[in-house]
Amino acid sequence: MQNHKTQLVQAILFLLILGGSFQMVRVIRGEYFRWKSLPYNQEIIETVNRLTPPESVCISVFPDLLTASGREFHFDDWLEYAVPWSPELNEIFKREVATGRYPAIIWHDSISEEKFQGYRLVRMKTPVPEKVHPVYLYVRDETK
């Protein structure tokens, strides 16, 4: 009887170690690709610094990119406002973006120029990173 309990404990420990190892490999892989995206994100930060006034308020799906630029942000949980889960919040978001008061918007896709009327997409020299959630920078289009 004792032998069966020992084997059961060993099997459970083996499965726990195997599962933990698998999860650790996933985390390390994710951090590796996040680290590879650092030059792109640094270029986003530098471009925000260059194209927006200091201490301005912007919108970003990754607010840390704005705070690294010394900028503040609105819509900290942007999904609540930008995805039509709540028509009221979605309308607030659209209305605020339409005012043009935000000098920059860091967004999750590169096809939102129709969504952000009066803003233009700024292309980075660094390639868009792969296997991470990329971001794209829109700035107010002063030519319109």
C-alpha positions as CSV (number, residue, x, y, z in Angstrom):
1,M,0.0,0.0,0.0
2,Q,2.8,2.4,0.9
3,N,4.5,1.7,-2.4
4,H,1.3,2.8,-4.3
5,K,1.1,6.1,-2.4
6,T,4.8,6.8,-3.1
7,Q,4.2,6.2,-6.8
8,L,1.2,8.4,-6.8
9,V,3.1,11.2,-5.1
10,Q,5.9,10.8,-7.5
11,A,3.5,10.9,-10.5
12,I,1.8,14.0,-9.1
13,L,5.2,15.8,-8.5
14,F,6.3,14.8,-12.0
15,L,3.2,16.3,-13.6
16,L,3.5,19.5,-11.5
17,I,7.2,19.9,-12.5
18,L,6.3,19.2,-16.1
19,G,3.5,21.7,-16.1
20,G,5.6,24.3,-14.3
21,S,8.5,23.8,-16.7
22,F,6.1,24.2,-19.7
23,Q,4.7,27.5,-18.3
24,M,8.2,28.8,-17.5
25,V,9.3,28.2,-21.1
26,R,6.2,30.1,-22.3
27,V,7.0,33.0,-20.1
28,I,10.7,33.1,-21.1
29,R,9.7,32.9,-24.8
30,G,7.2,35.8,-24.3
31,E,9.8,37.9,-22.6
32,Y,12.3,37.2,-25.4
33,F,10.0,38.5,-28.0
34,R,9.1,41.5,-25.8
35,W,12.8,42.3,-25.4
36,K,13.2,42.1,-29.2
37,S,10.4,44.7,-29.6
38,L,12.3,47.2,-27.4
39,P,13.9,49.1,-30.3
40,Y,10.5,49.6,-31.9
41,N,9.0,50.8,-28.7
42,Q,11.9,53.1,-28.0
43,E,11.4,54.6,-31.5
44,I,7.7,55.1,-30.6
45,I,8.7,56.9,-27.4
46,E,11.3,59.1,-29.2
47,T,8.8,60.0,-31.9
48,V,6.2,60.9,-29.3
49,N,8.8,63.1,-27.6
50,R,9.6,64.8,-31.0
51,L,6.1,65.3,-32.3
52,T,4.1,66.2,-29.1
53,P,4.4,69.0,-26.6
54,P,6.0,68.1,-23.3
55,E,3.5,67.2,-20.5
56,S,0.7,66.8,-23.0
57,V,-2.2,64.3,-22.6
58,C,-2.5,61.5,-25.2
59,I,-4.2,58.1,-25.6
60,S,-2.4,54.8,-25.7
61,V,-3.2,51.1,-25.5
62,F,0.1,50.8,-23.6
63,P,0.2,53.8,-21.3
64,D,3.8,53.0,-20.2
65,L,4.9,54.2,-23.7
66,L,3.4,57.6,-22.9
67,T,4.6,57.8,-19.3
68,A,8.2,57.0,-20.5
69,S,7.8,60.0,-22.8
70,G,6.7,62.2,-19.8
71,R,3.2,62.4,-21.2
72,E,0.0,61.7,-19.4
73,F,-2.8,59.6,-20.8
74,H,-6.6,59.4,-20.8
75,F,-8.7,56.2,-21.2
76,D,-6.5,53.9,-19.1
77,D,-8.7,50.9,-19.8
78,W,-9.1,51.7,-23.5
79,L,-11.1,48.5,-24.3
80,E,-14.0,49.8,-22.2
81,Y,-14.2,52.8,-24.4
82,A,-13.1,51.7,-27.8
83,V,-14.9,48.4,-28.2
84,P,-18.7,48.7,-28.4
85,W,-19.4,46.8,-25.2
86,S,-20.8,49.9,-23.8
87,P,-22.4,52.3,-26.3
88,E,-22.2,55.2,-23.8
89,L,-18.4,54.8,-23.2
90,N,-17.8,54.2,-26.9
91,E,-19.6,57.4,-27.7
92,I,-17.5,59.3,-25.1
93,F,-14.3,57.9,-26.6
94,K,-15.4,58.9,-30.2
95,R,-16.4,62.4,-29.1
96,E,-13.2,63.0,-27.3
97,V,-11.0,61.7,-30.1
98,A,-13.0,63.9,-32.6
99,T,-12.1,67.0,-30.7
100,G,-8.5,66.6,-31.8
101,R,-7.2,67.6,-28.4
102,Y,-4.9,64.6,-28.1
103,P,-1.6,65.3,-29.9
104,A,-0.9,61.5,-30.2
105,I,-2.7,58.2,-30.1
106,I,-0.8,54.9,-29.7
107,W,-3.2,52.3,-31.0
108,H,-3.2,48.5,-31.6
109,D,-3.7,48.5,-35.4
110,S,-2.5,50.4,-38.4
111,I,-5.8,50.8,-40.2
112,S,-7.6,53.2,-37.9
113,E,-7.1,56.4,-39.9
114,E,-10.8,56.4,-40.7
115,K,-11.5,56.0,-36.9
116,F,-9.2,58.8,-36.0
117,Q,-10.3,61.6,-38.3
118,G,-7.7,64.4,-38.2
119,Y,-4.9,62.1,-37.3
120,R,-2.2,60.4,-39.5
121,L,-0.3,57.2,-39.0
122,V,3.5,57.8,-38.4
123,R,5.5,55.0,-39.8
124,M,8.6,53.9,-37.8
125,K,11.9,53.1,-39.4
126,T,12.3,50.0,-37.1
127,P,10.2,47.1,-38.4
128,V,7.0,46.3,-36.5
129,P,7.9,43.5,-34.0
130,E,6.6,40.0,-34.5
131,K,4.9,37.7,-31.9
132,V,4.0,40.6,-29.6
133,H,1.1,43.0,-29.7
134,P,2.3,45.7,-31.9
135,V,1.4,49.4,-31.5
136,Y,1.1,52.2,-34.1
137,L,1.5,55.9,-33.6
138,Y,-1.1,58.4,-34.8
139,V,-0.5,62.1,-34.5
140,R,-2.7,65.1,-35.2
141,D,-2.5,65.9,-38.9
142,E,-1.7,69.6,-38.9
143,T,-1.9,69.8,-42.7
144,K,-5.7,69.4,-42.7
